[in-house]
Amino acid sequence: MNNLKEYLLYPVITSAVCSGIIAFADWKRGSLESIWWYLVAAFIMYAVLAVSRFLVCGEKK
């Protein structure tokens, strides 16, 4: 269960929060683009975080 949190849950939360902050800031300035750009950005950020976490921490034998 701990590995599931490390490799799945934490990157999802981080990418969602960061993309949400950027989307909110753009909305407040009135320059909000299509919401799909923020979803794509969140997915790319999640992929980078998950892969890098797996490569750095990895499974120890």
N, C-alpha and C positions, 0 to 999 in steps of 0.2 A: 504494500500500500504506500510506503514511503517513496518508492521509486516512481509510482504513478503521480504523486504530488510533485516530485522534483521535475519530471520530464514532461508532464502534461498540464497540470493545474497552474503552477507558477508562471510559465510563459504565457498562458492564455490570459491570466489576470493582468500581467504586466502589459501585454500588447493591447488589451481592451482599454485599460486605464489611459495609456499614453495616447492612443488614437482618439479616445473620447475627449481628452483634454484639448487636443489639437482641433477636433471638430467643434467643440464648444467655443474655443477662442475664435475660430473662423466665423462661426455663427454670430458671435457678439460683434465682430467687426463688419459683418454683412457681406463677407466674401466666401460664404460656404459654397463649395462646389457640390457635385453630385455625391450622395452618400456612399455610392459604390467605390469611389476613390479611397475613402477612409476605411471601408471594409477590406479592400485589397491591401492597403497599407498595414492594417492590423494582421492580416494573414501572413504577409511577407515578414513582418516583425516577429510573429509567432514562430515561423519556420526558422528564422535565423537564431532566435533564442533557444529553441528546442534542439536544433542540430548542434549549436555551439556548446550547450550544456552537456549533451551526450558526448561530444568529442573531448571536452575538457575533463568531465568527471568520469565518464565511461563506466563500464562494468568491470569491477575489480575481481580478479580470480583468486 
